C-alpha cells in the first residue's frame, strides 16, 4: 500500500458479508439509470490493460470534478491482484501529486470473497478523505463484488474454491449499483464496470461474460490489443460484442509500434474512434505516474467521446416518442387514442423482455418490461437462443445473401423442410411450400385445397382451358365464426364478418364462406365449462348432460367422441354440409379452414376440440380438403409442437409462421399431403401452382427456422419439455389462475401451453375488439413491467416455449394483483353511487 494512503486512512475494518437482502434475486431485471454515463470496460484478451484504461479514465473524470463508481464484478488472483484497489490507489496518488484543489472521498470495498482469498487478508473496507479547498466534493468508490484467490478464470476459481455466483445473482448485485436512486442522479457521477479477461471469457457458471451481462446492454469501451496478432483479436472481440447487440463507442489500445490502429480504422470504416495510448513501461518497479501524465490527453479524448455518445443516445431516446407520432402509421392502431407520452420506446430486447426508455419522477432509465403479447405471438427465444439465432443468421447471410428458390436447392431451405416434415408435419405431410407470412400461407393453402376439391369431384375436364362451363360455379369455404386468417384480401374472404371485414376496412369483402357458430370451452370460477351456442343445442342436451371438466386433459379426451354431445355435433355439421354444398346448383364447399383449438385474433376463444375433431371427420367423408391455420397455434404455442396433436386428427394442408423462426424474421410454410401435391402435376405449366414470392424460402429465414424448431424440441436446450419430450410442462400457476377466474371482473379464462387469456367482464357496447375497457388496466400493468396489448376487453399473457415457470408465475401474479385492485375500485365506486342515490332519495322525500 502507498505510504500516503497509510497516512490518510481513517477507517478500516475486517470484511463482513453484506446483508442477505443485497443478494436476494427477483424475476425482474434491475433498471439502469441514464442520468449518469455508464460504460463497460471490455478487453480483446487478458492482459491488454483494461484496468489501466479504467484508472486513466477515472483520473480524467475526477479531474473534471465529477464523481465515479468503479465496479469489478469478478476478480480472481485476489488479493495479490485487486483491480478495484489498483484504481483506488493510483487515482488517489495522481490527485494528491497533482495538488487537486477539491475535497475527495474515496473508498474501496470487497463485497464477497472466497474463504481461501480471505485467508490472505486484503478484504478491509478502505476509506480515505482528502481535504481540499472549498470546491465541490468529489467521490471515488471502488467495489469488487466477488473475489477468488486463484489466478485462473472465474469458472475454475468458483469451482475450486467453493464460492459459486449464479449469473442472475451477479446481475442482481451489479444492478443494485446501476439503477436510479442508487447514486447521484444529476449526471455528475460516472459508472464503470470492468469485466474479467476477454470478451468471451467465462463467468463463474461458465456463461460467457458477453452473454452474462447482456441484459444490461451497457455501451462498452473495447480495450484492444496493440501487439502482434492484436488486430485479429481486437476485431474478433468487436464482432462478438456487435453480434450480441452491444454498442461500442470507442476502441483504445497501447501502442506497440505496429500501427495496429491503421488496420482497425480501415476495418471499422471510421464508424468507431480508435485511440492509441503511449507504450506502457515494462519495468515492474515503475509506479506508472509518468505514464498516466503522458496519457492524460488520450484519456481526456476518451472521456469526451464517451460523453458525446451518452448525450446523443439520451437525446435520441427522448425524441423518439414525438418522432414516432409524426412519422409512423401503426397497424391496428387508432392514433387519436394514443397519447404521445404512452408510446413505449424500446431500446433493445433480451430474451422475453424489452428494455425500454422510461422517465419517472424526473429520472431517466432503461427498465425491463416483459413482452406479454410475445410481440404479436412471434417470440420464443430465451437469451441463449437469441444469441444462437444471431450467429447462425449472420453466417447464412454471409454465405448466401439471397438466392432464388424455384428449381434450386440450398442447405438452409432443405434442412428447414426436413425438420418441418419430421416435426409439425410428421405422419401426414410430404411437401413444404414456402412463403413470407401467415396470410400468404393461408391463401396458398386455399388454392391447394380448391384444386384438390375440383380434382376429386371431377370438375376439371381440360387442363389447357381450365374448368368447362365454369360460369356460375362457386367454391366456398367452411369456417368458424370468430376465426381470423390474415389481412390480405383473399384470406379475409375466408373469414366471417367482423370488425376486420367491415366496409371501412375492406369494401370488397363479401365473405365467401359458410360460417358455423362453434361451441367454446372456458375456465370460470375454478372449473372448465362448455358453452354451446343456441343454434347448436339439441333437445337431447339438457342442463344435466351439459358437462364441466375437472382438468384440461379431460376436454381433449377422445372418449368424448361417443358422447351425446358428439352425436349432436355430427348431426348439426352434417346438416349444414348438406344445405350448403349443392354441386348441381354450382355451389360447393371447397375447403374447411380452422384455427385448431384456439382462435387468436378473434378473442382467444378455445373451441371445443370435440367439435373440431368431428368437423374434420365429416369434411373428409365429403372429400372436402381440410386446412389447419396454425400460424398462431403451431410450434409449442399450445404446449404441443402442433395443435393437431391436441385434436387427435390431421389436416390435408396446414399453415405455419410466427414462432417458426423464433420470431426474428418473417417466414411462412404451407405443408401438404402427397395427394394434394399430385393434383398439380402434369405436362403443362398451367397445372402448376402459379404463386410465389421474391423471397420464397430465403436462406436467412430458413436458417432461423431450422435453429428455432430444433431448439424448442431438444431437452438439452428447452428445460420445459416433459419426460417424453412430447409436450411442455405446466408453465402457469393454476392456483393463481383459479383465483383470477373467481374475481367478479373476470368473465372467463383460457390457459393452455404458453397462453393465459382473460376476458374481463364488460357491459353493453364496451365489449369486443373496439372495447376500451382494459385501457387503464393495460397502462397500469405496463408500469408494473408487463407489456400487454389487449384484444378489446380480452387481455393475455404469452411466454415462450423455454420461459421458466418462475417468470410466468411472477407475471401472472402482477396481473392478479391489478385485476383484484380493479375489482376493489369498482366496488368502492358502486358504493359511492349507492350512497349518492340514497342521499338523493332522502332529499326528494
Beta strands, then each sheet from edge to edge (+ up, - down):
strand 1: 9-11
strand 2: 32-33
strand 3: 38-43
strand 4: 67-75
strand 5: 104-113
strand 6: 126-130
strand 7: 138-147
strand 8: 189-194
strand 9: 220-223
strand 10: 250-254
strand 11: 273-277
strand 12: 345-350
strand 13: 353-360
strand 14: 363-371
strand 15: 431-435
strand 16: 474-480
strand 17: 513-516
strand 18: 520-524
strand 19: 527-531
strand 20: 548-549
strand 21: 587-594
strand 22: 598-599
strand 23: 605-607
strand 24: 626-629
strand 25: 653-656
strand 26: 668-672
strand 27: 746-752
strand 28: 755-760
strand 29: 786-787
strand 30: 794-798
sheet 1: 1+ 6- 5+ 7+ 4+ 8+ 3+ 9+ 10+ 11+
sheet 2: 2+ 14- 13+ 12-
sheet 3: 2+ 14- 29-
sheet 4: 15+ 26- 25+ 24+ 21+ 16+ 17+
sheet 5: 20+ 19- 18+ 23- 22+
sheet 6: 27+ 28- 30+
end
